[in-house]
Amino acid sequence: MNTNIDKVQAEAGMELRDLLTDPGFPLRKKQQRDLKREADSFRRLAAVFAGSSNVILQELVNIAVDLCGANSAGISLEEADEAGELRFRWVAVAGSFATFVNGTTPRFFSPCGTCINRRTPQLYKVTKPYYDYLGIEAEPITDGILIPWMVGDARGTLWAVAHDSEEAFDIEDYLLLKSISDFAAVAIRHQLQQEVLRKQEKMTAAISMANDLAHQINNPLQSLTNVIYLAERGSQDIQPLLRQASAELDCLSDLVRRLLTLKNTVTGDVR
């Protein structure tokens, strides 16, 4: 472990240590468990997986709060911002930090980033200096668990925190959170696969529509070509030809606009 990094993080309001090798963590007093409540929660989770995928991640963090007695829990997803810099987005949050859902923290300087770099679960604390750096007001984290997850190129963490106890979580809480983290990885993998399928379906539909528009463009284009040919031949009745040419140009312009809209829809560049 790099003590210089640890010192810098402590001065910046962060403290992290490896959960699996921390000598005191296995000795923590175990909390009394409600086995029926745990079973009900996982049945609820199974029902969520069978239903809408849009609420799975939120239900996962709700369960983490309910079963571990956490003040807050969330799932962070690594992403790139507009400038290409990596950051974490809180894609699902329950409990005291719920107001920060969809908020972001910098990848280069965050407990989540350290957790992923170390590739192992972390015990962590966060105090006021770190919040000052982010420019937010929030309760200190007196005890927290961070668990890294990875799905293909997607990476992030599951976290659960307490604000009023230095030993809020025990080994069974960690095992439960690890299971929830595995569920989160499955859910995110499913979401990514669905997104790929939607893009493929969208592209297939766009190609079909583009082919249809190409055929539609051919008719007014051919007609306009004929009008121009007749005009160049010195037709005496030029006014009707000009009106027809104008109408064909309007039709072509409309079809071209539809093609451009189709292109922007596929590329996401809708203005």
QUIUR-V739285 format. One record per residue. N is the residue number from 0. OMEGA is omega in degrees with one decimal (none if undefined). BURIAL is # if it has 16 or more other C-alpha atoms within 10 Angstrom, else .. D_LAST is the distance of its C-alpha to the last C-alpha in Angstrom with 1 decimal. Layout:
BEGIN
n->[N	N]
omega->[OMEGA	OMEGA]
burial->[BURIAL	BURIAL]
d_last->[D_LAST	D_LAST]
END
This chain:
BEGIN
n->[0	1	2	3	4	5	6	7	8	9	10	11	12	13	14	15	16	17	18	19	20	21	22	23	24	25	26	27	28	29	30	31	32	33	34	35	36	37	38	39	40	41	42	43	44	45	46	47	48	49	50	51	52	53	54	55	56	57	58	59	60	61	62	63	64	65	66	67	68	69	70	71	72	73	74	75	76	77	78	79	80	81	82	83	84	85	86	87	88	89	90	91	92	93	94	95	96	97	98	99	100	101	102	103	104	105	106	107	108	109	110	111	112	113	114	115	116	117	118	119	120	121	122	123	124	125	126	127	128	129	130	131	132	133	134	135	136	137	138	139	140	141	142	143	144	145	146	147	148	149	150	151	152	153	154	155	156	157	158	159	160	161	162	163	164	165	166	167	168	169	170	171	172	173	174	175	176	177	178	179	180	181	182	183	184	185	186	187	188	189	190	191	192	193	194	195	196	197	198	199	200	201	202	203	204	205	206	207	208	209	210	211	212	213	214	215	216	217	218	219	220	221	222	223	224	225	226	227	228	229	230	231	232	233	234	235	236	237	238	239	240	241	242	243	244	245	246	247	248	249	250	251	252	253	254	255	256	257	258	259	260	261	262	263	264	265	266	267	268	269	270]
omega->[-178.0	-176.3	178.4	177.7	178.9	-178.9	179.1	-179.9	179.5	178.5	-179.9	175.7	178.4	174.3	179.8	173.8	-175.7	-178.9	-172.8	180.0	179.6	-174.2	-176.5	-173.3	-179.8	-177.4	-179.6	178.9	-179.0	178.8	176.5	-175.6	173.8	-173.4	178.6	179.4	178.0	179.5	178.7	-179.2	-179.4	171.8	177.3	179.2	178.1	178.5	178.9	179.3	179.7	-177.6	-175.0	179.0	-176.2	-175.1	-175.1	-176.1	178.8	179.1	177.7	-178.5	173.3	180.0	178.6	178.0	-176.3	-170.9	-177.3	-178.5	179.6	172.2	177.5	175.8	-178.4	176.5	178.4	-179.0	177.1	179.1	176.4	176.3	-175.8	-179.8	-179.7	179.1	-179.2	177.6	174.5	174.8	178.6	-172.1	176.1	-178.4	174.6	175.8	-170.0	-179.9	-174.5	-179.1	-178.6	-179.4	-175.4	173.0	-177.5	172.6	-177.1	-179.2	-172.3	-174.2	-179.1	175.2	179.5	179.4	178.0	179.7	-179.6	178.2	-179.1	177.0	-179.8	179.7	-177.7	162.2	-177.1	175.0	177.4	-179.9	-170.1	-178.1	179.5	177.3	176.7	178.1	178.8	-178.8	-179.8	172.9	-179.0	179.1	177.7	173.9	-178.3	175.6	-179.0	176.2	175.3	178.6	-179.0	172.7	-179.1	177.1	-175.6	177.6	-179.3	-179.1	177.6	-179.2	164.5	-179.4	174.7	-173.4	173.2	-178.2	-171.4	179.3	178.6	176.7	-175.8	-172.9	178.3	-174.8	179.0	174.0	178.9	-179.1	178.0	179.2	177.2	176.9	178.7	177.0	177.6	176.5	-179.9	178.8	177.3	-178.8	-179.6	175.7	179.3	179.7	179.3	178.2	178.2	178.6	177.0	179.2	179.0	178.7	179.2	178.5	179.4	179.8	179.0	178.8	-179.9	179.0	179.0	179.8	178.9	177.8	178.9	178.6	178.4	177.0	179.3	179.4	-175.4	-177.1	178.0	178.4	178.1	179.2	178.8	177.4	179.2	179.0	179.4	179.2	-180.0	179.3	179.0	179.3	175.9	178.0	-178.7	-176.6	-170.7	-176.1	176.4	178.4	179.0	178.2	178.6	179.2	179.2	179.6	179.8	177.9	177.2	179.2	179.0	-179.8	179.6	179.7	178.5	176.9	179.0	177.0	179.6	176.6	177.9	179.6	-179.4	178.4	-178.7	-176.4	-178.1	-177.5	-179.3	-177.1	none]
burial->[.	.	.	.	.	.	.	.	#	#	.	#	#	#	#	#	#	#	#	.	.	.	.	.	#	.	.	.	.	.	.	.	.	.	.	.	.	#	.	.	#	.	.	.	#	.	.	#	#	.	.	.	.	.	.	#	#	#	#	#	#	#	#	#	#	#	#	#	#	#	#	#	#	#	#	#	#	#	#	.	.	.	.	.	.	#	#	#	#	#	#	#	#	#	#	#	#	.	.	#	#	.	.	#	#	#	#	.	.	#	#	#	#	#	#	#	.	.	.	#	#	#	#	#	#	#	#	#	.	#	#	.	.	.	.	.	.	.	.	#	#	#	#	#	#	#	#	#	#	#	.	.	.	.	#	#	#	#	#	#	#	#	#	.	.	.	.	#	#	#	#	.	#	#	.	#	#	#	.	#	#	#	#	#	#	.	#	#	#	.	.	.	.	.	.	.	.	.	.	.	.	.	#	.	.	#	.	.	.	#	.	.	.	.	.	.	#	.	.	#	#	.	.	#	.	.	#	.	.	.	#	.	.	.	.	.	.	.	.	.	#	.	.	#	#	.	.	#	#	.	#	#	.	.	#	.	.	.	#	.	.	#	#	.	.	#	.	.	.	.	.]
d_last->[49.3	48.2	50.0	48.2	44.8	46.4	47.7	44.4	42.7	45.5	45.2	41.5	42.2	41.9	44.7	44.4	47.1	47.4	48.1	50.0	52.5	52.8	56.5	56.2	53.4	55.6	58.3	56.1	57.6	56.0	54.5	55.9	53.7	53.1	53.1	52.5	49.4	48.1	48.8	47.0	44.0	43.8	44.3	41.4	39.4	40.4	39.3	35.9	35.5	36.6	33.9	30.3	29.0	26.5	29.5	31.7	30.9	31.3	34.6	35.8	35.6	37.1	40.0	40.4	40.9	43.2	45.4	45.6	46.0	43.1	41.7	38.2	36.7	33.4	31.5	29.7	27.4	27.0	23.5	21.9	19.7	17.0	20.0	21.7	24.4	25.8	26.1	27.1	25.1	27.4	26.0	28.9	31.4	34.4	37.0	37.2	34.1	31.9	30.1	28.7	26.9	23.6	25.0	25.4	28.4	28.8	30.1	32.6	34.4	34.6	37.1	34.8	34.5	38.2	38.8	36.7	38.4	41.7	40.8	43.1	43.1	43.6	45.3	43.6	43.7	41.3	42.5	41.2	40.7	37.9	36.1	36.6	34.9	31.8	32.1	32.7	35.7	37.0	40.3	42.0	42.3	46.0	45.8	43.0	42.5	39.7	39.5	37.3	35.7	34.1	32.4	31.7	29.4	28.5	30.8	31.4	34.2	35.7	37.4	39.8	41.2	43.9	44.4	48.1	50.0	50.5	51.5	49.3	48.7	51.3	51.4	50.8	47.6	46.5	47.4	45.5	42.4	42.7	42.7	39.6	37.9	38.8	37.3	34.1	33.9	34.4	31.7	29.2	30.3	29.8	26.2	25.4	27.0	25.2	21.8	23.0	24.2	21.0	19.2	22.1	22.1	18.3	19.0	22.1	20.6	17.8	20.7	22.7	20.1	19.5	23.3	23.5	21.0	23.0	26.1	24.7	23.7	27.2	28.9	27.4	27.5	31.2	31.9	30.4	32.5	35.6	34.9	34.7	37.8	39.7	38.7	39.9	43.1	43.8	43.5	45.3	42.9	39.7	38.0	37.3	36.0	33.6	32.4	32.0	30.1	27.7	27.2	26.6	24.1	22.1	22.4	21.3	18.2	17.2	17.9	16.0	12.8	13.6	14.3	11.0	9.2	12.0	11.6	8.1	9.5	12.5	11.3	9.0	6.3	3.8	0.0]
END
